Amino acid sequence: MRNKLTKYLSEFSNLRLTRPVSNKVRVLEIAAVVLTGLGKFIFMDYLNWRLPFVVVAILAWSSYVVYRYKKDKNVLKDWGFRLENFKTVFKLIFPFALISIAIFFIVGYVQGSINLTWHILPLLITYPIWGSIQQFLTIGLLAGNLNDLKGVKLKKGLIILITAVFFSVVHYPSIWLMIGTFILALFYGYIYLKAKNIYVLGIMHGWLGALFYYTVVGQDPFADIFLKYI
């Protein structure tokens, strides 16, 4: 009896509950996501500071993740930085990814925009990092906070639509990117509100995004972003 009681007390002492997040924090996070999106138009599109913007955004938001983690050790799981449901979410995403890749090559073949080079290899490795940050911002913070606002009950369909529209607009002026990211965010938003896992969404975002550029869009992001600094 004593051993069982000791075991239960030990388990209880190790239990970490997510601290309640105020609406103020959630609104500020949403505002910061929107400002980051606006920054894309200024620094990436107007000033053409693509790599510096991406690096600063990754470092800034990673610092915020660390800051929140120090205050609440369970916040990472709450956002979706978790491994226990990785396989489950991967199985949900995988069929969508296969269909998407097939469509990429069909569209690329029809319009003659397939431009596969070795440049895609480093992007397949590095782009999932940026993809994870994008999914954390748009799906984790924007959709997640809209879903969890206290006193404001938005329908999940509306939350997913708002997120998809935002993610699409941020990729203006490329029409193909706007279409692709809108569809991606619709599906990702639906999956995230059912089972949170930023890792799966980020990795798939990176891989699908890299292929999308070299098949449908016909651009070479590696050359545009990295080679000019070499």
N, C-alpha and C positions, 0 to 999 in steps of 0.2 A: 504494500500500500504506500509506504514511504517512498519507494523507488518511483512508483507511478506519479506521485505528487511532485517529486523533484523533477521528473521529466516534463510534466505539464508546466511547472513554473519556469523551467529553462526555456521551453518553447515560447511561452508567453513573453519572457524578457527579451527574446530575440525577434519578436514580432514588431515590424515597423509599419506603422500606418501612414498613408499619404496625408500630409497636412492639407487642410482645406485651402484652396486658392481663391482669393477674393476676386470679385468682378473687375476691380480696378487693375489688378495684375493681368487678368485675361485681356482686358481692353487695351492695355499698354502693349502687350505682346502682339495683339492683332495690328495695332498702329505701327509697331516696329517692323512687322512683316510687310505692311503696305509701303512704308518708307524704303525698305530694302528693294522692293519692286520698282519704285520710282527711281531709286539710285541706278538701277540697270539702264534706264533710258538716258540718264545723264552721263554716267561713267563708261558704259559699254557701247551705247549707240552713238552718242554725241561726241564724247571725248576719245572714244576708241581705246579706253583703258581696260580692256577685257580681262587680262590676266591679273593686274593689280586689284581690280574690283572683286574678282572671284576669290583671290587669296585673302583680302581683307574681310570679306563676308564670311568665309570659312573660319578665320581666326576669331572674329568678333562673336559669331554665334556659338562657336565652340567654347569660348570663354564664358558666355552666358549659361550654357549647359553646365559647365563646371560650377559656376556660382550657385545655380539652383540646386545642383546635386549636393553641395556642401550644406545647404539649408534643409534639404529633404532627400534622404538617401533613396527613397522609393520613387522619386520623380521620373527617373529614366524609364522604369517599367511602365509608369503611367503614360508617358509620351509614346512608348512603343519601341524603346531600345531594349529589346529582350530577345532571348534565344529559345525559350521553352516552346514557343509556338512557331518557330522559324519554319519547320517542315510543313506544318499545316497551312500557313499562309503561302509558302512557296508553291504548294500543290494547287492552290486557288489561282495563283498568278500565272503559272507555267503555261496552261492552255492558251490564255490570252496573249502571252509572249510569242508562242509559236505561230498563232494566227497573224499577229502583228508583223512578224518577220516575213512571213509569206507575202502579205500585202505590200510590204516595203519593196520587195524585189519585183513583184508584179508591176507596181506603179513605176518603179525606177526603170524597169525594162521598157515599158510602154512609152515613157517620156524621154528615154535615153539619158537618164541622169545618174546611173550607177557609176560610182567612181571609187572603187575599192583599191586602196593602196596599203602599204605596211604602216602608214600613219595611224590606221585605226587601232593597231595593237596597243600602243601606249594609252590611247583614249579608253580602251576597254578596261584598263587597269586603274586609271586615275579618275575617269568620269564618274564612277559610282560614288566617289567621295563627295563631289559636288552634287550629284544626284541625291544623295542622302540628306545633304543640307537643304536642298530644295524641297524634298518631301517632308522634312521636319518642319519647315516654315509653312508651306502651303497646306499640307494634310494634317500634320501634328499640331501646329499652333493655330492656324486659321480655322480649319474644320473642327479640330478638337475643342478649341475654346468656344466657338460658336455653339457647339453641341452641349457644352458644360456650363454655359452662363446661367447663373442663378436668377430666377425670376423671369427669364426670357426663354420660352420654349419654342424653338424653331423646328419645323419638320425636317427630318433627315434629308429628304429629297431636295429641299430648298438649300440646306447647308452644302450638299454636294454640288448643286448647281452654282452657287455663289463661288465656291472654291474653284470649280472648273473654269468659270468665266474669268476669274482673277488670274489663274495660271495661264490661260490662253492669252489674255490681254498683255501680260508681261512679256510674251514672246513676239509681240508686234515689232517690226512690220512684216515678218515672214509669214505669209498666209499658210504655207504648209506646216510650219511649226505651230501656228495658232490652232489649226485643225487637229494636229496630232496630240498636242498637249491638252486640248479640251477633252478629247476622248479618253486620254490617259487619266486625267484627273477625275473624270466621272467614274471610271472603273475603280481607280485607287481609293477615292473617297468612300465608295460603297464598301470596299474591302476593309478599309481602316476602321470605319465605324462598327464593323462586325468583329474584327480581330486586329489589334494594333501590332504592327511590326515594321518599324522604319527601316531596318536592315534589308529586308526583302524588297520593299518598295524602292529603296535607294539603289540597290545593286541592279535591279531590273530596269530602273530609270536610266542608269548609266549605260547599260548594254544596249537597250533599245534606242536610246538617244544617239549613241555613237553610230549605230547602223542606219538610223533614220537620216542622219546628216549625209552619209556616204552613198545612200541609195536614192531616197526620195528628194532631199533638198539639193544634193549634188555639190555640197560644200566640203571643204577640208578644214575643220576646226583646228586640227593640230598645226597646220601651216599658218593659219590666221592668228593663232594665239601664241604658239611656242617658237616657231621658226624665226620670227622677226626679232627675237631676243638672242638668237644664236649667231 
